[in-house]
Amino acid sequence: MRARPLTLIQDDLVDYDTAMERMTDLVGQRQRDERPDTLWLLSHPSVYTIGRRTPLTHLPDPTRGIPVVETGRGGQLTYHGPGQLVGYLIVKLDEDQGIVDYVREVELRLVEALGKLGLPAERRDTPPGSELLTGVWTVETGRKIISIGMRQSRGVTSHGFALNVDGDLTPWNWAIACGMPDVDMTSLKRELGTASTDEVRTAVAAAFEAS
């Protein structure tokens, strides 16, 4: 894997719409070479985000009270909430690297981070004709622990990943996550019995060479 040091930005809980405005600004700065490649770590209040291809049947019942926001990233429905670490990646790709290549790199770096935290994990290749298996899965239980959805504009990536640390997993069961009705979403706390957000942030930042 090529070396790719990133500049690290860290925040706690940031409203999703506010985060999208700032991410758009960061992407513009990177496109104009006004800032270096960046990893932004944060969390969001409870919200479902959907891609442009997400079927209406995958959305939650509105009575659950959690807003649903359409976003410009790839992928299907994802839930964000407290106890989840979100990472937005604003990276200018090399001319020989496309967004699919970079998503694979992101998966591998997150597998490395989870390994350092004591949880064996893996990325998965998508069988022909199947829903994309983008993300990271636990080796022993076969559950999905990280969702990934990204896009590229004028050579710069945006959006990123969501790693479940110790938050409530119930809202995942109120909708169809990642386009997969049978997916079993999990968290570090569910798999290991305990989880430290500070330790997770440190491990993820190290895996992305971010400081």
MOVENQUI-V145623 format. One record per residue. N is the residue number from 1. RES is the residue in one small letter. SS is DSSP state (H for helix, E for strand, C for the rest). D_LAST is the distance of its C-alpha to the last C-alpha in whole Angstrom. Layout:
n,res,ss,d_last
N,RES,SS,D_LAST
N,RES,SS,D_LAST
This chain:
n,res,ss,d_last
1,m,C,18
2,r,C,17
3,a,C,14
4,r,C,12
5,p,C,8
6,l,E,7
7,t,E,5
8,l,E,5
9,i,E,8
10,q,E,10
11,d,E,14
12,d,E,17
13,l,E,20
14,v,C,20
15,d,C,24
16,y,H,24
17,d,H,25
18,t,H,23
19,a,H,20
20,m,H,22
21,e,H,23
22,r,H,19
23,m,H,18
24,t,H,21
25,d,H,20
26,l,H,17
27,v,H,18
28,g,H,21
29,q,H,19
30,r,H,17
31,q,H,21
32,r,C,22
33,d,C,19
34,e,C,18
35,r,C,14
36,p,C,12
37,d,C,11
38,t,E,9
39,l,E,9
40,w,E,11
41,l,E,11
42,l,E,15
43,s,E,18
44,h,C,22
45,p,C,25
46,s,C,28
47,v,E,28
48,y,E,29
49,t,E,28
50,i,E,30
51,g,C,30
52,r,C,33
53,r,C,35
54,t,C,35
55,p,C,39
56,l,H,40
57,t,H,41
58,h,H,38
59,l,C,37
60,p,C,37
61,d,C,41
62,p,H,40
63,t,H,42
64,r,H,38
65,g,C,37
66,i,C,34
67,p,C,33
68,v,E,33
69,v,E,31
70,e,E,31
71,t,C,28
72,g,C,27
73,r,C,25
74,g,C,27
75,g,C,28
76,q,C,30
77,l,C,30
78,t,E,27
79,y,E,27
80,h,E,24
81,g,C,25
82,p,C,23
83,g,C,22
84,q,E,20
85,l,E,17
86,v,E,16
87,g,E,14
88,y,E,14
89,l,E,13
90,i,E,14
91,v,C,15
92,k,E,17
93,l,C,19
94,d,C,21
95,e,C,25
96,d,C,26
97,q,C,23
98,g,C,24
99,i,H,23
100,v,H,25
101,d,H,23
102,y,H,20
103,v,H,21
104,r,H,22
105,e,H,18
106,v,H,17
107,e,H,19
108,l,H,19
109,r,H,15
110,l,H,16
111,v,H,19
112,e,H,17
113,a,H,15
114,l,H,18
115,g,H,20
116,k,H,18
117,l,C,19
118,g,C,22
119,l,C,23
120,p,C,25
121,a,E,24
122,e,E,25
123,r,C,25
124,r,C,28
125,d,C,30
126,t,C,33
127,p,C,36
128,p,C,38
129,g,C,39
130,s,C,37
131,e,C,35
132,l,C,31
133,l,C,30
134,t,C,26
135,g,C,24
136,v,E,23
137,w,E,26
138,t,E,27
139,v,C,29
140,e,C,31
141,t,C,32
142,g,C,32
143,r,C,30
144,k,E,27
145,i,E,24
146,i,E,22
147,s,E,23
148,i,E,22
149,g,E,23
150,m,E,22
151,r,E,23
152,q,E,23
153,s,E,24
154,r,C,25
155,g,C,23
156,v,E,20
157,t,E,19
158,s,E,19
159,h,E,19
160,g,E,18
161,f,E,18
162,a,E,19
163,l,E,19
164,n,E,22
165,v,C,21
166,d,C,24
167,g,C,26
168,d,C,29
169,l,C,30
170,t,H,33
171,p,H,32
172,w,H,32
173,n,H,35
174,w,H,37
175,a,C,36
176,i,C,35
177,a,H,32
178,c,H,30
179,g,H,34
180,m,C,35
181,p,C,38
182,d,C,37
183,v,C,34
184,d,C,33
185,m,E,29
186,t,C,28
187,s,C,25
188,l,H,23
189,k,H,26
190,r,H,29
191,e,H,28
192,l,H,27
193,g,C,29
194,t,C,26
195,a,C,22
196,s,C,19
197,t,H,17
198,d,H,15
199,e,H,15
200,v,H,14
201,r,H,11
202,t,H,10
203,a,H,12
204,v,H,11
205,a,H,7
206,a,H,8
207,a,H,11
208,f,C,9
209,e,C,7
210,a,E,4
211,s,C,0
